[in-house]
Structure formats: C-alpha cells, structure tokens
Amino acid sequence: MVRLAIVSTPRTGNTWLRYLLSRMYGVPETAVHNPADLDWDQLPPGVVVQIHWHHVEPLVGTLRDRRFVVVSSARHPLDVLVSILHFAPREPLTRRWLEGEGGNEAALTGADPQSDVFLRYAQSRRAAALLSVTPEWWADPAVLRVRYEDVVRDPVGQLERLVETIGVAPGAAMRDVIDSCRIEKLRPTCPNQHFWQGQPGLWRDLVLAGHARAIAEYHKDAFQALGYRCEPDRGLSEHAARQNWLHVS
C-alpha cells in the first residue's frame, strides 16, 4: 500500500493528480483545507490526501511520521491566477485556502483578466501567499516535484517517473486510468467548473503584456523558484483579450 500527500498551490492540477494516483493505486482519496480537518491516525494504510498548506510544522512532521510520500505540483503562476479568477466566483470555499491568509477572492466576481480588479488581486498579499506554497515544498529535497505542463504533455511518461520514484507498482493499467481522467470526462462531474480549460499557456491569450510583466515582477521569487518565465504576447490588444475571455469563460 502507498500513502501519498499532494501539497501544492491551488489550481496547479492537484485534483487531477489526486484522481490519477488514487485510481492507479486503488486507494481512497480525500481533500481538506486544513491539516486539522483530518484525523491522521484513522487514515487507511493506503490513501491519497490533497491539501494546500505551507511547509510548516506540525504538517511536515505529521506526513513524515506517518510515512507519506509528498508530491507537489507547479504550474505557470499566470495560468494559476487566471484559473483562480475563473474558479473562485463559482466556489465560495476558496476563502478557506490557507484559511484566508492575505485576504480572499470575493472581489473577483465579475472581473476579467484585463481588469484593474484582477491586476490588484494578482499583486496582492493573498496571491503571494497562495503562490508561495509550491515553492516552499519544492525546496524540500524529499518532495517529489511535478510540473502540470509536463503531465498534460506526456501523462504516461510523467506518471511512470512518479511511480518509479515512489517505488510501489500501481494495481491499475496506467493508460486506462489516464483515459478515465481526461478533462472532457471530468468536466461534467463538477458543477463549480473545477475542471475548466486545462490548457497550459492560456494566460497569453488573456493577460495584457504590461499587466503580465507587472505581475511577474511582483512574484519574481515564485517565478524563479519554479523555473517559469514571463513571455507575454506583446501584440495582444485589450479588445482581443476580452473577446478571448468571453469565449473561454
């Protein structure tokens, strides 16, 4: 049996990865907002737990002492912020991300990626707190790193790499599990549109170049720690960006 904990920034493919791993290993899965929401001593021998939480005690020790393998997923910060913009107005429990550290997502309702509202949120303490989670866990050498863009590009190869590092063979056929977790199949299962576009680099069609550079500068530590660059579409007009948003939202 295997115990896995997915601990990352929200909207980085955490839930997709949780579904993939739990189905591959044939173990139950759960997601919580706060480590205190779980009775860790009552968890089954095999389980996949998902949580967005800082790399702090007592969580680090709890996972170590209970022999969890920790996986942390990264995604381009601008794709993360755009995904939050779409998701948060449809899911009020985003206020529990990090238990409201730095604020919440209430102001995003009705905003678009070209708006001053989005720009203020993207340059806020709240956004910085959320984007800090994955870099904190990636700094721990015991943590298995996963990049969302890589899993989208090569799900079989990336999952094989994970399985090899975990050291436990899955019980289900990997390709069958991947097919069952395609975004087209998962999208209708969530009324809050949890599974939205899933398209790496979508931010380049939605965020104006000047805004993108300002946001990247504000979060330069997260960009650097995760190895992402800000290369916006300098020819993207406000009108085109707004039409693109209307098309995908």
LINKAWO-V161393 format. One line per field, one symbol per residue. ss: DSSP state (H for helix, E for strand, C for the rest). Layout:
ss->???
This chain:
ss->CCEEEEECCCCCCHHHHHHHHHHHHCCEEEEECCHHHCCHHHCCCCEEEEECCCCCCCHHHHHHHCCCEEEEEECCHHHHHHHHHHHHCCCHHHHHHHHHCCCCCHHHCCCCCCCHHHHHHHCCHHHHHHHHHHHHHHCCCCCEEEEHHHHHHCHHHHHHHHHHHHCCCCCCCHHHHHHHCCHHHHHCCCCCCCCCCCCCCHHHHCCCHHHHHHHHHHCHHHHHHHCCCCCCCCCCCHHHHHHHHHHHC
